[in-house]
Amino acid sequence: MRTKGFDWRDFLRRVAVIAIPVALQNLLTTTGSMVDTVMIASLGQTELGAVGLCAQFSSLMFSCYWGFIGGGMLFISQYWGAKDDDGINRAYGLTLSCMMTVALAFFVLATVFPGAVMRLYTDKAALQETGVKYLRIVGFNYPLMVLSMAMATLLRCTERVRIPLYGSIVSVLVNVSLNYVLIFGRLGLPAMGVRGAALATVIAQGVSICVVVLLAKAGGHPYLLAVRRHFRWDAPLLKEYFRKCFPIIMNELLIGVGNMVINVVLGRQPEEAIAALAVFRTLEGLIIGFFAGFSNAASILVGKEVGAGKLDLAYTRAWRLVYLCQCFIGLVGLCIVALHSPILRLMGLEGESFRIAFGFVGIYAAAGFIRMGNWTQNDTFRAAGDASYGTVLEIVFMWVLVLPLVWLTGMVRHGPTLLIFLCCYVDEPIRYVLMQVHLFGGKWIKPVTEEGLKAKEGWKPPRLRA
């Protein structure tokens, strides 16, 4: 493997410029979620578990629209590398339209049919009743959340990563403040409980969007506010966009449904386990928050060079980003394991729920190291134009191996919660080996720009040249 001539200093600087603001943004969001969890936990385990289950419904929506974000990053980052302003605008408009369609569907489910949603995720009446109160309000956040995610994707792909960070800072401050006021009834307002937490989330998201728009306008961003240029699509763009996006969309949709099945199984566990799972998902968000910075860096730094026709540079950056991400995530996981006791107790867990949550954290610290390597590789493949390889692997292993094991262990054999949770990660080591082979083979570089296509003619990875 050739490393001669690779500028590590410039590489790490470029990674840091993208990864650090994104990681900080996600860290802020997760910190806000942790504060929410602490406040809600003070209301009781029923409220904590119900809000945690509602978060799983939000995660299903995330899976349904994330395929369009993956497609948007593929096109926007490559067009950014090729300096194609029209391509960036049209790709963003198409991505936003598709994402908003998903958001509106989930908005209707949450606000009109919240009872049906909660019955799907748990068989416990108290959790269902509390969850309905929360969903009816937080459903209004879904279109706002999707708009915010689409804007952040555009800004990151065009290397304006600080603007979404500033929006998140304001959002977290507003959310935490309003949570305190609305949940517990301060400043003369009535105590709203979980409904107050939901309302605070909606208001904070709206404020965040306003901040991002104002900063983009003040900074003269050429794409975010060019609304008239966002929706000028033609048949070739639509065909290429959906051809590239279809594997990503199907991946995220099928993985989302698979995760829903897993959550249905976990939602039938004792209430202590459900409360522990709600806390774990918040901590998982902390790890993913750090990871997202590297994942975005991988997508942008690799996709940009593929679009510009600099294929050797894209290839040499890719494998370094994978290992850099894994090392960093491994350190974060170890820190959480070392500090698990004060963290879990601060978030209201004790006794059996504490024990189960620690088990979740320990399993995830080991499995997440491999899982994030797989995730980074898949995002890198997608940004370079290969949306199929990682997608097929993830779908096949989840539906052929993971889901049957989880269902058999949880619903048929009624095994312990931690064993069910462990079954969720049995496929990761196998996929990692297969993804590594594909990464070093270089066949994942599939440009969509003219510059990239010209460079691809006769190109081979540096390590495979004679």
HURA-V484319 format. One record per residue. OMEGA is omega in radians with two decimals (none if undefined). D_CENTER is the distance of its C-alpha to the mean C-alpha in whole Angstrom. Layout:
omega:d_center
OMEGA:D_CENTER
OMEGA:D_CENTER
//
This chain:
omega:d_center
-3.04:32
3.06:33
-3.10:32
3.09:35
3.14:34
-3.08:30
-3.10:30
-3.10:28
3.13:28
3.14:27
-3.13:24
3.10:23
3.14:24
3.09:22
-3.10:19
-3.11:19
-3.14:20
-2.97:16
-3.05:14
3.10:16
3.12:16
3.12:12
3.11:12
3.12:14
-3.14:13
3.08:10
3.09:13
-3.14:15
-3.14:12
3.09:12
3.07:16
3.12:16
3.12:15
3.09:17
3.07:20
-3.09:19
3.12:19
-3.12:22
-3.13:24
3.13:23
3.13:24
3.10:28
-3.14:28
-3.11:28
3.11:26
3.13:26
3.14:25
-3.14:22
-3.12:21
3.12:21
3.08:19
3.09:17
3.07:17
3.09:16
3.09:13
3.04:13
3.07:14
3.12:11
3.08:9
3.07:11
3.10:11
-3.14:7
-3.11:8
-3.13:11
-3.10:10
3.07:7
3.11:11
3.05:12
3.10:10
3.10:10
3.12:14
3.11:14
3.11:13
-3.06:16
-3.06:19
-3.11:18
3.12:18
3.07:21
3.09:23
3.10:22
3.14:24
-3.13:27
-3.14:27
-3.08:27
-3.12:27
3.12:27
3.12:25
-3.11:22
-3.10:23
3.12:23
3.11:20
-3.14:18
3.14:21
3.11:20
3.14:16
-3.12:16
-3.14:19
3.13:17
-3.10:14
3.06:17
3.10:18
-3.10:16
-3.12:15
3.10:19
3.14:19
3.05:17
3.13:19
-3.14:22
-3.08:21
-3.04:20
-3.09:23
-3.08:26
-3.09:25
3.13:24
3.12:26
3.12:25
-3.09:22
3.11:23
3.11:25
-3.01:23
3.14:21
3.11:24
-3.08:28
-3.01:28
-3.11:30
3.10:30
3.13:26
-3.09:26
3.14:28
-3.14:26
3.11:23
3.13:25
-3.10:26
-3.07:22
-3.07:21
3.13:23
-3.05:23
3.08:19
3.12:19
3.11:20
-3.00:17
3.09:15
3.12:16
3.13:16
-3.12:12
3.09:12
3.12:15
3.14:13
3.13:10
3.13:12
3.13:15
3.11:12
3.13:12
-3.09:15
3.13:16
-3.12:14
3.08:16
3.01:19
2.98:19
-2.95:19
-3.08:16
-3.09:18
3.07:19
3.11:15
-3.14:16
3.08:19
-3.14:18
3.11:15
3.13:18
-3.12:20
-3.11:18
3.14:18
3.13:22
-3.08:22
-3.13:20
-3.13:22
-3.13:25
3.07:25
-3.13:24
-3.10:27
-2.99:29
-3.14:28
-3.01:27
3.09:30
3.11:32
3.10:33
3.10:35
3.13:37
3.12:35
3.07:34
-3.04:32
3.13:29
-3.09:27
3.09:24
3.08:25
3.09:25
3.14:22
-3.13:20
3.10:23
3.12:22
-3.13:18
-3.10:19
-3.12:22
3.13:19
3.10:17
3.11:20
3.13:21
3.13:18
3.13:18
3.13:22
-3.13:22
-3.14:20
-3.13:22
3.13:25
3.10:24
3.11:23
3.14:27
-3.14:28
3.11:27
3.11:28
-2.98:25
-3.01:26
-2.98:23
-3.06:21
3.12:25
-2.96:26
-3.10:26
-3.12:29
-3.08:28
-2.96:24
3.10:26
-3.09:28
3.01:27
-3.06:30
3.14:30
3.12:29
-3.14:26
-3.12:25
-3.12:26
-3.12:24
-3.09:21
3.06:21
3.13:22
-3.06:20
-3.01:17
3.11:18
-3.14:17
-3.14:14
-3.14:14
3.09:16
-3.07:14
3.14:11
-3.12:13
3.07:15
3.10:13
3.10:12
3.09:15
3.10:16
3.08:13
3.10:15
3.11:19
-3.14:18
3.06:17
3.11:20
-3.14:22
3.12:21
3.06:22
3.09:25
3.11:25
-3.11:28
3.10:26
3.14:26
3.14:24
3.08:22
3.11:22
3.13:21
3.12:18
3.11:17
3.13:17
-3.12:16
3.08:12
3.11:13
3.07:14
3.10:11
3.09:9
3.13:11
3.13:11
3.10:7
3.07:8
-3.13:11
-3.06:9
3.10:7
3.13:11
3.12:12
3.09:10
3.10:11
3.12:14
-3.11:14
-3.06:14
-3.06:16
3.08:19
-3.12:19
-3.14:19
-3.11:21
3.05:24
3.12:23
-3.14:24
3.12:27
3.14:28
-2.96:28
3.10:27
-3.14:29
3.11:27
-3.11:23
-3.08:24
3.06:25
-2.95:22
-3.05:20
3.08:21
3.12:21
-3.14:18
-3.09:17
3.08:19
3.12:19
-3.09:15
3.14:17
-3.10:19
3.14:17
3.08:15
3.12:18
3.12:20
3.13:17
3.12:17
3.12:21
-3.14:21
3.09:20
-3.12:22
-3.08:25
-3.00:24
-3.04:23
3.13:26
-3.13:26
-3.08:23
3.12:23
3.09:26
-3.10:25
2.94:23
-3.12:26
3.08:26
3.09:29
-3.07:31
3.13:29
3.08:26
-3.12:26
-3.13:27
3.14:24
3.10:22
3.06:23
3.08:23
-3.09:19
-3.13:19
3.13:21
-3.08:20
3.14:16
3.11:18
-3.08:20
-3.10:17
3.11:14
3.12:16
-3.08:17
-3.12:13
3.02:12
3.08:14
-3.10:14
3.14:10
3.12:12
-3.13:15
3.10:13
3.09:11
3.10:15
-3.10:17
-3.13:15
3.13:16
3.06:19
-3.13:20
-3.09:19
-2.97:17
-2.92:19
-3.13:20
3.14:16
-3.11:16
3.14:19
-3.07:19
-3.13:16
-3.08:17
-3.10:21
3.13:20
-3.01:18
-3.13:21
-3.05:24
-2.97:23
-3.06:20
3.07:21
3.14:25
-3.14:25
-3.13:23
3.14:25
-3.09:28
-3.03:27
-3.00:26
-3.11:28
-3.09:31
-3.13:32
-3.13:30
-3.14:29
-3.06:28
-3.08:25
3.09:24
3.07:25
-3.12:23
3.13:20
-3.14:21
-3.12:21
-3.00:18
-3.03:17
-3.08:21
-2.98:20
-3.13:18
-3.13:21
3.14:22
-3.10:20
3.12:19
-3.13:23
3.13:23
3.11:20
3.10:22
-3.14:25
-3.12:23
-3.07:22
3.06:25
3.05:27
-3.09:26
-3.14:26
3.12:22
-3.09:23
-3.04:24
3.03:24
3.13:24
3.12:27
-3.14:30
-3.13:30
-3.14:28
3.10:30
-3.13:33
-3.08:32
-3.10:31
3.12:34
-3.09:36
3.00:33
3.09:32
-3.12:30
-3.06:32
-3.11:32
3.13:34
-3.13:37
none:40
//
